[in-house]
Amino acid sequence: MSDHVSPVSLYVTIFAALMILTGVTVAAAFLNLGPFNFAVAMLIAGFKASLVVWYFMHVKYQSHLTKLTVATGLFFLAILLGLSLIDYVSRDNFAGYVAPPVTPDAEMRSDPR
């Protein structure tokens, strides 16, 4: 365990940065950036999350093994999100297909009894 003690001014500064970035997120939500709205929001959210992990969770002052664990978790999160996005994007090929509505009568008619 690390014996590093962070000054209170650091926590106040990080808190102020998080509040400013929250205001930037709200301001960006009112801007029409077209297809970049989501990218800008995720970029700001990723930066805020990195501040929380790096300073409030004290990863900055931990061993290399802890940093490797965090990096590995982010790597696998990126893989899972990437696979989900591949699935989501590939569904665009079937945009013309509309499934027939399922009604209680349809289940009764498919019953072989």
Helices and strands as residue ranges (DSSP letters): H 8-29, G 34-36, H 37-51, I 52-56, G 59-61, H 64-90, G 91-94, H 104-110
